[in-house]
Amino acid sequence: MSNIKIFEDKQVRTYWDDAEEQWYFSIIDVVEVLTNSLNPRDYWFKMKIRVKTEDGIELSTICRQLKLKATDGKMRETDCANTQNLLRIIQSIPSPKAEPFKQWLAKVGYERLQEINDPSQSIDRARENWQKLGRSEKWIQQRMTGQETRNKLTDYWQESGVKKGDEFAVLTNIIHQEWTGLTVKKHKDLKGLKSQNLRDHMSEAELIFTALAELSTRQIAETTKAKGLKENAVASKKGGAVAKNARKELEAKTGKSVVTGENFLPPAKGKKKLD
């Protein structure tokens, strides 16, 4: 189960292994958090060489390749480490954030145990994270409603023979492109996003139309008893079209575009906000 965790307003991609009952963390994301490097992937590459030369330790042997969502919205193999091995990696990163990050790791582990015993806590935690990021209660409610709609759709996909990962991404992109006129990647580019979750930066209207597109897709797929990728792709296009038609009608009446470049990114450092 992949997920996004927040450390000091920065996102860290994670993966919960049900069999092992432990978290894995994207090393690239952790490097970026601790170093503020503009190229964390290059930092990690050079760091592995340095540690092997100085300490004779091959850090790659304590990593695991897992598929996590990349900046282009696709699931890609990513170097990850569990908590124990990540602590070893952090030792080789000179950073004033190292100690606070270690405490954060312990907190993440403890919270997961709580969520296993009481699943409702994961919902409360998501709400808390969005509140910390400055989202309004109205936005949070729409985001959570949309996520429930999304979960019902992916449950149907899984039950109808669609494979998790790449095939889920293909269908999601079909729906999104149909109702917005943009691929997921181009929508993220419009908003100036990189590794951030697109839905976490949608406006209230964008969330509503995304939910409408996915609700329509599921109901059409259920009605036609769509199976596999090909048949669900047809349903996805039809579901996206329902939201597209509604979007065009609203835009015609308001004169405003539903799809926007607005985001919730913090202001760039060194730039003063103008009155």
C-alpha positions as CSV (number, residue, x, y, z in Angstrom):
1,M,0.0,0.0,0.0
2,S,1.6,3.2,-1.2
3,N,1.0,6.5,0.6
4,I,2.3,10.0,1.1
5,K,3.6,11.2,4.5
6,I,4.3,14.8,5.4
7,F,7.5,16.0,7.1
8,E,7.8,19.8,7.6
9,D,5.4,20.4,4.7
10,K,7.4,18.2,2.3
11,Q,6.1,14.9,0.9
12,V,7.8,11.6,1.4
13,R,6.5,8.7,-0.6
14,T,6.0,5.5,1.5
15,Y,4.9,1.9,1.1
16,W,3.4,-0.3,3.8
17,D,4.2,-4.0,3.3
18,D,1.3,-5.9,4.8
19,A,3.3,-9.2,4.9
20,E,6.3,-7.7,6.6
21,E,4.2,-5.2,8.6
22,Q,6.7,-2.4,8.1
23,W,7.0,0.9,6.3
24,Y,9.4,1.5,3.3
25,F,10.4,5.1,2.5
26,S,11.5,6.6,-0.8
27,I,15.2,7.3,-0.3
28,I,15.2,10.0,-3.0
29,D,12.4,11.9,-1.1
30,V,14.3,11.5,2.2
31,V,17.5,12.9,0.7
32,E,15.6,15.8,-0.7
33,V,14.0,16.5,2.7
34,L,17.3,16.3,4.6
35,T,19.6,18.1,2.1
36,N,17.3,20.5,0.1
37,S,19.3,19.2,-2.9
38,L,18.0,20.4,-6.3
39,N,19.0,17.0,-7.6
40,P,18.5,14.4,-4.9
41,R,18.8,11.5,-7.3
42,D,22.3,12.6,-8.2
43,Y,23.1,13.2,-4.5
44,W,22.0,9.6,-3.7
45,F,24.1,8.2,-6.5
46,K,27.3,10.0,-5.4
47,M,26.6,9.2,-1.8
48,K,26.5,5.5,-2.5
49,I,29.9,5.8,-4.1
50,R,31.3,7.8,-1.2
51,V,30.1,5.4,1.5
52,K,31.4,2.4,-0.4
53,T,34.8,4.1,-0.8
54,E,35.1,5.4,2.8
55,D,33.3,2.7,4.7
56,G,33.3,-0.3,2.4
57,I,29.5,-0.5,2.7
58,E,27.3,-1.1,-0.4
59,L,24.1,0.9,0.5
60,S,22.3,-0.7,-2.5
61,T,22.2,-4.0,-0.7
62,I,20.0,-2.6,2.1
63,C,17.6,-1.0,-0.3
64,R,14.5,-2.5,-2.0
65,Q,13.0,-1.5,-5.4
66,L,9.3,-0.7,-5.1
67,K,6.9,0.9,-7.6
68,L,5.9,4.3,-6.4
69,K,4.2,7.1,-8.3
70,A,6.7,9.4,-10.0
71,T,6.4,13.1,-11.0
72,D,4.9,12.1,-14.3
73,G,2.1,10.2,-12.6
74,K,3.5,6.8,-13.7
75,M,4.4,4.0,-11.3
76,R,8.2,3.6,-11.4
77,E,10.8,1.5,-9.6
78,T,12.2,3.5,-6.7
79,D,15.0,2.9,-4.2
80,C,13.3,2.4,-0.8
81,A,14.4,1.4,2.6
82,N,12.7,0.2,5.8
83,T,13.1,2.2,9.0
84,Q,16.1,0.3,10.3
85,N,18.1,0.6,7.0
86,L,17.0,4.2,6.5
87,L,18.5,5.1,9.8
88,R,21.8,3.7,8.6
89,I,21.5,5.8,5.4
90,I,20.7,8.9,7.4
91,Q,23.9,8.5,9.3
92,S,25.8,9.3,6.1
93,I,23.8,12.5,5.4
94,P,25.1,15.6,7.3
95,S,21.9,17.5,8.0
96,P,20.5,19.5,10.9
97,K,17.2,17.9,10.1
98,A,18.5,14.3,10.8
99,E,17.4,14.1,14.5
100,P,13.9,15.6,13.9
101,F,13.5,13.2,11.0
102,K,14.4,10.2,13.1
103,Q,11.8,11.3,15.6
104,W,9.3,11.6,12.8
105,L,10.1,8.1,11.6
106,A,9.3,6.7,15.1
107,K,6.0,8.6,15.1
108,V,5.0,7.3,11.7
109,G,5.6,3.7,12.9
110,Y,3.6,4.2,16.0
111,E,0.7,5.9,14.2
112,R,0.6,2.9,11.8
113,L,0.1,0.5,14.7
114,Q,-2.7,2.7,15.9
115,E,-4.4,2.7,12.5
116,I,-4.3,-1.1,12.3
117,N,-6.1,-1.3,15.6
118,D,-8.5,1.6,14.6
119,P,-8.7,2.3,10.9
120,S,-10.7,5.5,11.5
121,Q,-7.5,7.1,12.8
122,S,-6.0,7.1,9.3
123,I,-8.8,9.3,8.1
124,D,-8.3,11.6,11.1
125,R,-4.6,11.7,10.3
126,A,-5.2,12.7,6.7
127,R,-7.6,15.5,7.8
128,E,-5.0,16.7,10.3
129,N,-2.3,16.8,7.5
130,W,-4.5,18.8,5.2
131,Q,-5.3,21.2,8.0
132,K,-1.6,21.7,8.7
133,L,-1.2,22.5,5.0
134,G,-3.8,25.3,5.3
135,R,-6.7,23.6,3.6
136,S,-10.2,24.8,4.5
137,E,-12.8,22.4,6.1
138,K,-14.9,22.7,2.9
139,W,-12.0,21.6,0.7
140,I,-11.0,18.8,3.1
141,Q,-14.6,17.4,3.1
142,Q,-14.6,17.5,-0.8
143,R,-11.2,15.8,-0.9
144,M,-12.3,13.0,1.4
145,T,-15.6,12.5,-0.5
146,G,-13.7,12.3,-3.7
147,Q,-11.3,9.8,-2.3
148,E,-14.2,7.6,-1.2
149,T,-15.5,7.7,-4.8
150,R,-12.1,6.9,-6.1
151,N,-11.7,3.9,-3.8
152,K,-15.1,2.4,-5.0
153,L,-13.9,2.8,-8.6
154,T,-10.5,1.1,-8.0
155,D,-12.3,-1.7,-6.1
156,Y,-14.4,-2.3,-9.2
157,W,-11.3,-2.3,-11.4
158,Q,-9.6,-4.8,-9.3
159,E,-12.6,-7.1,-9.1
160,S,-13.0,-6.9,-12.9
161,G,-9.5,-8.0,-13.7
162,V,-7.7,-4.6,-14.1
163,K,-4.1,-4.8,-12.8
164,K,-2.9,-2.4,-10.1
165,G,-0.2,0.0,-11.1
166,D,0.2,0.7,-14.8
167,E,-3.3,-0.3,-15.8
168,F,-4.9,1.7,-13.0
169,A,-2.8,4.7,-14.2
170,V,-3.8,4.2,-17.8
171,L,-7.5,4.2,-16.9
172,T,-7.1,7.2,-14.6
173,N,-5.4,9.1,-17.3
174,I,-8.2,8.3,-19.8
175,I,-10.8,9.7,-17.4
176,H,-8.8,12.7,-16.6
177,Q,-7.9,13.6,-20.1
178,E,-11.5,13.2,-21.3
179,W,-13.1,15.6,-18.7
180,T,-10.2,18.1,-18.5
181,G,-8.7,18.0,-22.0
182,L,-5.4,17.5,-20.3
183,T,-3.4,14.4,-19.3
184,V,-2.6,14.1,-15.7
185,K,1.0,15.1,-16.4
186,K,0.0,18.2,-18.3
187,H,-2.4,19.2,-15.6
188,K,0.4,18.9,-13.0
189,D,2.7,20.9,-15.3
190,L,0.0,23.6,-15.5
191,K,0.0,23.8,-11.7
192,G,3.7,23.7,-11.4
193,L,3.8,20.4,-9.6
194,K,6.5,17.8,-9.5
195,S,6.2,14.9,-7.1
196,Q,3.2,16.4,-5.4
197,N,-0.2,14.6,-5.5
198,L,-2.4,16.4,-8.1
199,R,-5.6,16.0,-6.2
200,D,-4.0,17.7,-3.1
201,H,-3.6,20.8,-5.3
202,M,-7.0,20.8,-7.0
203,S,-9.6,23.5,-6.5
204,E,-13.0,22.6,-5.0
205,A,-14.5,22.6,-8.5
206,E,-11.7,20.4,-9.9
207,L,-12.3,17.9,-7.1
208,I,-16.0,17.8,-7.7
209,F,-15.7,17.2,-11.4
210,T,-13.0,14.5,-10.9
211,A,-15.4,12.8,-8.5
212,L,-18.3,13.1,-11.0
213,A,-16.1,11.6,-13.8
214,E,-15.0,8.7,-11.6
215,L,-18.5,8.0,-10.2
216,S,-19.9,8.1,-13.7
217,T,-17.2,5.7,-14.9
218,R,-17.9,3.2,-12.2
219,Q,-21.7,3.2,-12.7
220,I,-21.2,2.8,-16.5
221,A,-18.7,0.0,-16.0
222,E,-21.1,-1.7,-13.6
223,T,-24.0,-1.4,-15.9
224,T,-22.1,-2.8,-18.9
225,K,-20.3,-5.3,-16.7
226,A,-16.9,-4.2,-18.1
227,K,-14.1,-6.6,-17.7
228,G,-10.3,-6.1,-18.1
229,L,-8.4,-3.1,-19.3
230,K,-10.0,-2.7,-22.8
231,E,-13.6,-2.7,-21.7
232,N,-13.0,-0.5,-18.7
233,A,-11.1,1.9,-20.9
234,V,-14.4,2.4,-22.9
235,A,-16.3,3.0,-19.7
236,S,-13.6,5.4,-18.5
237,K,-13.9,7.5,-21.7
238,K,-17.7,7.6,-21.4
239,G,-17.5,8.5,-17.7
240,G,-15.1,11.3,-18.3
241,A,-17.3,12.6,-21.1
242,V,-20.2,13.0,-18.5
243,A,-18.0,15.3,-16.4
244,K,-16.7,17.1,-19.6
245,N,-20.2,18.0,-20.7
246,A,-21.1,19.3,-17.2
247,R,-17.8,21.3,-17.1
248,K,-18.5,22.9,-20.5
249,E,-22.0,23.8,-19.4
250,L,-20.8,25.4,-16.2
251,E,-18.0,27.3,-18.0
252,A,-20.5,28.6,-20.5
253,K,-22.7,30.0,-17.7
254,T,-19.9,31.5,-15.5
255,G,-17.3,32.4,-18.1
256,K,-14.7,30.8,-15.8
257,S,-12.4,27.9,-16.5
258,V,-12.9,24.9,-14.1
259,V,-9.4,23.6,-14.8
260,T,-6.8,26.0,-13.5
261,G,-3.1,26.4,-12.7
262,E,-3.8,27.3,-9.1
263,N,-2.1,25.2,-6.5
264,F,-1.3,25.1,-2.7
265,L,2.5,25.3,-3.1
266,P,4.3,27.5,-0.6
267,P,5.6,30.8,-2.0
268,A,9.1,30.5,-3.6
269,K,11.9,31.5,-1.2
270,G,13.2,35.0,-1.8
271,K,10.1,36.2,-3.5
272,K,7.9,38.7,-1.7
273,K,4.2,38.5,-2.1
274,L,2.8,41.6,-3.7
275,D,-0.3,43.4,-2.3
